[in-house]
Amino acid sequence: MADNVHKEKIVLRRLGWLSLIIMIIGVGIPIGINLYAKFHLYSPANAPHADVAIVFGAGLTRSGQPMPILKDRVETAVDLYNAGKVKVLLMSGDNSYLDYNEPGAMADYAMSLGVPEEKIVLDYAGRRTYDTCFRAIHIFSVKSALLVTQSYHQPRAIFICRLLGLDSAGVDADKRDYNPRTMSFWKMREIPAQWLAFWQVFVSHPLPILGNQEPIIVD
């Protein structure tokens, strides 16, 4: 009887330590990613120069137009282009279905704001942040980039792209006050997404959809 009680205490103690370790890792990864990103984050006005602005997809309306959050990303990238901070815009998003074309909608919006078509490159397989960063390096041969997305998403984008080897900096695209409930959802969603990003970068190394190389030529 005493032996059984002793064994149960050992099991409970080990479970307690395991739970503590999991909790520390679970909290530590997002904290670490956010701290790391702060050293590589800029406002549009203070952004360094780079070859390419990578614009991450963020959803379309039912009519196929960019959602407001995506419009802000495209507008920020256009601002960087007009300021001479970048030379090419890489529009990366989802095109899984014939009637859902994020990169095309992003390009159309950028062109409506005055960016020449030849200065826009489309990545139709940027289904995830990891995919966008990986393909920017291995398909489009991007050497330096400004990552254009909102502040809630920037730490993960910066972490993945830089850890994969892309010389990059983040530029916030927060051009308006977003719905508080929506923003709370996005921020909560980022926690497991950051755990996954850590796993992808250091452990699983998944291969996204690849294809023929399409090096971006920068004048």
C-alpha positions as CSV (number, residue, x, y, z in Angstrom):
1,M,0.0,0.0,0.0
2,A,2.8,2.4,1.0
3,D,4.6,1.5,-2.2
4,N,1.6,2.4,-4.3
5,V,1.2,5.8,-2.6
6,H,4.9,6.5,-3.1
7,K,4.6,5.7,-6.8
8,E,1.5,7.9,-7.2
9,K,3.4,10.8,-5.6
10,I,6.3,10.3,-8.0
11,V,3.9,10.3,-11.0
12,L,2.1,13.4,-9.8
13,R,5.4,15.2,-9.1
14,R,6.6,14.3,-12.7
15,L,3.3,15.5,-14.1
16,G,3.6,18.7,-12.2
17,W,7.1,19.4,-13.5
18,L,6.0,18.5,-17.0
19,S,3.1,20.9,-16.8
20,L,5.4,23.6,-15.5
21,I,7.8,23.1,-18.4
22,I,5.0,23.1,-20.9
23,M,3.7,26.3,-19.4
24,I,7.1,28.0,-19.4
25,I,7.7,27.1,-23.1
26,G,4.1,28.0,-24.1
27,V,4.5,31.5,-22.5
28,G,8.2,31.9,-23.4
29,I,7.9,31.4,-27.1
30,P,5.5,34.2,-27.8
31,I,7.4,36.5,-25.4
32,G,10.7,35.7,-27.2
33,I,9.3,36.1,-30.7
34,N,7.8,39.5,-29.8
35,L,11.0,40.7,-28.1
36,Y,13.1,39.6,-31.1
37,A,10.8,41.4,-33.6
38,K,11.1,44.7,-31.8
39,F,14.7,45.1,-33.0
40,H,13.5,44.8,-36.6
41,L,10.3,46.9,-36.6
42,Y,9.8,50.3,-38.2
43,S,7.2,52.9,-39.1
44,P,6.8,53.6,-42.8
45,A,8.6,56.9,-42.4
46,N,11.6,55.4,-40.7
47,A,11.8,52.1,-42.7
48,P,15.2,51.2,-44.3
49,H,15.6,50.7,-48.0
50,A,15.1,47.2,-49.4
51,D,14.7,45.6,-52.8
52,V,11.2,44.3,-52.3
53,A,8.1,45.0,-50.1
54,I,6.4,41.7,-49.3
55,V,2.7,42.2,-48.8
56,F,0.9,39.4,-46.9
57,G,-2.6,38.4,-47.8
58,A,-5.4,39.0,-45.4
59,G,-8.7,38.0,-47.0
60,L,-11.1,39.2,-49.7
61,T,-14.7,40.4,-49.5
62,R,-17.5,38.3,-51.2
63,S,-17.1,40.5,-54.2
64,G,-13.4,39.7,-54.5
65,Q,-12.1,43.0,-53.2
66,P,-9.4,43.3,-50.5
67,M,-10.7,43.4,-47.0
68,P,-10.0,46.8,-45.2
69,I,-7.0,45.2,-43.3
70,L,-5.6,44.1,-46.6
71,K,-6.2,47.4,-48.3
72,D,-4.1,49.0,-45.5
73,R,-1.3,46.6,-46.2
74,V,-1.4,47.4,-49.9
75,E,-1.6,51.2,-49.3
76,T,1.4,51.0,-47.0
77,A,3.4,49.1,-49.6
78,V,2.5,51.7,-52.2
79,D,3.6,54.4,-49.8
80,L,7.0,52.7,-49.4
81,Y,7.3,52.4,-53.2
82,N,6.4,56.1,-53.8
83,A,8.9,57.1,-51.1
84,G,11.7,55.1,-52.9
85,K,12.1,52.7,-50.0
86,V,11.5,49.6,-52.2
87,K,11.6,48.9,-56.0
88,V,9.2,46.0,-56.4
89,L,6.0,44.9,-54.6
90,L,5.6,41.1,-54.0
91,M,1.9,40.4,-53.4
92,S,1.7,37.1,-51.7
93,G,-1.6,35.4,-50.9
94,D,-4.0,32.5,-51.5
95,N,-5.3,31.4,-54.9
96,S,-6.5,28.0,-53.9
97,Y,-9.7,28.4,-55.9
98,L,-10.5,29.9,-59.3
99,D,-12.8,32.5,-57.8
100,Y,-10.5,33.4,-54.9
101,N,-7.4,35.4,-56.0
102,E,-5.8,37.4,-53.3
103,P,-2.6,38.4,-55.1
104,G,-4.6,39.5,-58.2
105,A,-6.9,41.7,-56.1
106,M,-3.9,43.1,-54.2
107,A,-2.2,43.9,-57.5
108,D,-5.3,45.6,-59.0
109,Y,-5.6,47.8,-55.9
110,A,-2.0,48.8,-56.0
111,M,-2.2,49.6,-59.7
112,S,-5.3,51.7,-59.0
113,L,-3.1,53.7,-56.6
114,G,-0.6,54.3,-59.3
115,V,2.0,51.5,-59.1
116,P,3.1,50.3,-62.6
117,E,2.1,46.7,-63.4
118,E,5.8,45.8,-64.1
119,K,6.7,46.7,-60.6
120,I,4.3,44.2,-59.1
121,V,5.1,40.4,-58.7
122,L,2.4,37.9,-57.8
123,D,2.9,34.9,-55.5
124,Y,-0.2,32.8,-55.8
125,A,0.9,30.2,-53.2
126,G,1.4,32.4,-50.1
127,R,-1.2,30.5,-48.1
128,R,0.6,30.9,-44.8
129,T,3.2,33.3,-43.4
130,Y,5.8,30.6,-43.5
131,D,5.0,29.8,-47.2
132,T,5.3,33.5,-48.1
133,C,8.7,33.9,-46.5
134,F,10.1,30.5,-47.8
135,R,8.9,31.2,-51.4
136,A,10.3,34.8,-51.3
137,I,13.7,33.3,-50.8
138,H,13.6,30.1,-52.8
139,I,11.2,31.0,-55.7
140,F,11.6,34.7,-56.1
141,S,15.3,35.0,-54.9
142,V,14.5,38.0,-52.7
143,K,17.7,39.3,-51.0
144,S,16.2,42.1,-48.9
145,A,12.6,42.9,-48.0
146,L,10.3,45.1,-46.0
147,L,7.5,43.0,-44.5
148,V,4.2,44.8,-44.8
149,T,1.5,43.7,-42.3
150,Q,-0.3,44.9,-39.2
151,S,1.5,45.1,-35.8
152,Y,-0.3,42.1,-34.3
153,H,1.1,39.9,-37.1
154,Q,4.6,41.5,-37.5
155,P,6.4,39.5,-34.8
156,R,5.6,36.2,-36.5
157,A,6.4,37.5,-40.0
158,I,9.7,39.0,-38.9
159,F,10.7,35.9,-36.9
160,I,10.0,33.4,-39.7
161,C,11.5,35.4,-42.6
162,R,14.7,36.3,-40.7
163,L,15.2,32.9,-39.2
164,L,14.8,31.4,-42.7
165,G,17.6,33.7,-43.9
166,L,15.9,36.6,-45.5
167,D,17.4,40.0,-44.7
168,S,14.1,41.7,-43.7
169,A,12.5,44.3,-41.5
170,G,8.8,44.8,-40.6
171,V,6.8,47.9,-41.5
172,D,3.5,48.3,-39.7
173,A,0.4,48.8,-41.8
174,D,-1.9,50.0,-39.0
175,K,-3.7,52.8,-40.9
176,R,-6.9,52.8,-38.9
177,D,-8.5,51.7,-35.6
178,Y,-9.8,48.1,-36.1
179,N,-12.8,46.5,-34.5
180,P,-11.7,45.8,-30.9
181,R,-13.4,42.3,-30.9
182,T,-11.8,41.4,-34.2
183,M,-8.4,42.7,-33.0
184,S,-8.7,40.6,-29.8
185,F,-9.5,37.5,-31.9
186,W,-6.4,38.2,-34.1
187,K,-4.1,38.6,-31.1
188,M,-5.4,35.5,-29.4
189,R,-5.0,33.6,-32.7
190,E,-1.4,34.7,-32.9
191,I,-0.3,32.8,-29.8
192,P,-0.8,29.3,-31.2
193,A,0.4,30.6,-34.6
194,Q,3.7,31.7,-33.0
195,W,4.0,28.2,-31.4
196,L,3.6,26.7,-34.8
197,A,6.0,29.1,-36.4
198,F,8.7,28.1,-33.8
199,W,8.0,24.4,-34.5
200,Q,8.2,25.0,-38.3
201,V,11.4,27.0,-38.2
202,F,13.3,24.8,-35.7
203,V,11.8,21.3,-36.0
204,S,9.5,20.4,-38.9
205,H,10.9,22.5,-41.8
206,P,7.8,22.0,-44.0
207,L,8.0,22.5,-47.7
208,P,5.3,24.8,-49.2
209,I,4.1,24.6,-52.8
210,L,7.2,25.2,-54.9
211,G,7.7,25.4,-58.7
212,N,9.9,27.1,-61.2
213,Q,12.1,29.8,-60.0
214,E,11.0,33.3,-60.8
215,P,13.8,35.6,-59.7
216,I,12.7,39.2,-59.1
217,I,14.8,41.5,-61.2
218,V,15.6,44.8,-59.3
219,D,16.9,47.7,-61.4
